[in-house]
Amino acid sequence: MEYYYIKTNRTFTFIRKYAWFITLLVAIGGLWEPKLGLLVLFIMAGLTITSFFTGRYWCGNFCPHGSLFDRLYLPISRNRKIPEFLKSKAFILGFFIFFMFNFSRKLLKAFRFWGTYDFLDRLGYVFVTTYLMVVIAGGILSIVSNSRTWCQFCPMGTIQKLSYKLGKLLRVNKKTDKKITIASKELCHSCGKCARVCPFQLTPYLEFSDNNQFDNINCIRCATCVENCPANILSLATEEEALKLRELTDISGYENRQRIKAKITDIKELAKDIKEFTFTFMEPETVDYKAGQFILVKIQDNPKAFRAYSISSYNEDSKKLKVIIKKVERGYGTNIIFNEFKIGDVVDLEGPMGNELVPDKAAERILFLANGIGITPFIGLTKDVLLNYPNVKEVILLNGQRYEDELIYDEYFKTLERLYTKFKYIPVLSRDKASSLRKGYVTDVLKEIDVTGSHVYMCGSKNMILDSYHILLNKGIEKERISYESEEKVAV
């Protein structure tokens, strides 16, 4: 699976950034000063005790080896799929027995010197050589396979799992065990981003329990998936916190999510690396959706993964919808769609979903802000508002692109502007010096126009949305009147 697993930052804290120094201090410095190896005794005690209450949390947040793998080895790792046999129970158990036998044998030899001057050096050297072995063997596996390959069968990881199971058996870790938790399964885009960034290559989005928690014992609670979730719906929480979160989470706009089979009936090339796909519904034959919502498009079966795209079409008969997709360089999902999707293919969809860009029916002035591929939802939204929102007196659309040939549906918006006097369309170009159209950015125009009393809906780059948001606040627009959807929230 080329490009499936993603290298991303896993070191969010000081300890995770620099704990690798302890590993090298013991493994290399211990060759000259063996007593440094005795530091490992405190590490072993720490991981055993913490795992009793929090599972493999130590692995993801405090482990010096984990810091070494994530900080130093990940940048040079091939980051490929971890071989399944290395994760098998048989291999893990076999290696644990082998490791503990040799480790115990070395300890017994060291204890022959009990009471002598050399004892502490002999004992420390046992841990030094063990750490050195992990640095070398774990390093090789990190580079040729995946940076956390060693962790799959690490004996200390096995000890943590045993300690954690004991804690669960005694029911003492129910209030301390924080697991990866999803606010609501209905809000999940099923994009698989959590699996793609997971150091252990687990699949949280496919395994959440009825309590909305990821119960896999191998999860190291590193929160890498939390940091990278496009929908921003993951967190670390106890079971009690998870249940409260589920009750408090608003799923309006997601209640009608359903599974849909559809056929690709048209593919149009709108611009370089931008295509419009038309999906005609098969099962069910009709699907009601609102302009401003999005749909999930299935891109693969193993592991199951979808991509979320704003619906660009206006719903005329509930029998089909359109999405506009921009191909992203090295984008896993968009490359599959552009290379493999053909007219006549039957595709699985899920949705419709979302209410972030569904306008307020009571609005009298509406302002749409878009840049890049963020113009997509406003194709259907503009027509919907002009036809079905009787209270609206003015609609303004600011469309920011780099070059004039990137103004997809430009003639469509110009036609709407001619047909409806209350609609104003303002394209603006940031790089096209040859064009006669307005130069600059969406934010430049936003600073100039009167937005008093407007309800604002934005879709586009994170920077555009942040800058526009502050401009709108300074212009007196209340936060409650500003809605947005960022491109950065969509996995590619």
Secondary structure as UniProt FT lines:
FT   TURN            2..4
FT   HELIX           14..18
FT   HELIX           20..27
FT   HELIX           29..31
FT   HELIX           34..38
FT   HELIX           39..54
FT   TURN            55..56
FT   HELIX           57..61
FT   HELIX           64..68
FT   HELIX           69..73
FT   HELIX           74..76
FT   HELIX           84..87
FT   HELIX           89..111
FT   TURN            112..115
FT   TURN            117..118
FT   HELIX           119..144
FT   TURN            147..149
FT   HELIX           150..152
FT   HELIX           155..169
FT   TURN            170..171
FT   TURN            174..176
FT   STRAND          179..182
FT   HELIX           185..187
FT   HELIX           193..197
FT   TURN            199..200
FT   HELIX           204..206
FT   TURN            210..211
FT   STRAND          213..214
FT   TURN            217..218
FT   HELIX           224..228
FT   TURN            230..231
FT   STRAND          234..237
FT   HELIX           239..248
FT   TURN            252..253
FT   TURN            255..256
FT   STRAND          258..271
FT   TURN            272..273
FT   STRAND          274..283
FT   TURN            291..292
FT   STRAND          294..301
FT   TURN            302..303
FT   STRAND          304..311
FT   STRAND          320..326
FT   TURN            329..330
FT   HELIX           332..340
FT   TURN            343..344
FT   STRAND          346..353
FT   TURN            356..357
FT   TURN            361..362
FT   STRAND          365..371
FT   HELIX           372..375
FT   HELIX           376..388
FT   TURN            390..391
FT   STRAND          394..401
FT   HELIX           404..406
FT   TURN            408..409
FT   HELIX           410..419
FT   TURN            421..422
FT   STRAND          423..429
FT   STRAND          438..439
FT   HELIX           442..448
FT   TURN            452..453
FT   STRAND          454..460
FT   HELIX           462..474
FT   TURN            475..476
FT   HELIX           479..481
FT   STRAND          482..486
FT   HELIX           487..489
//
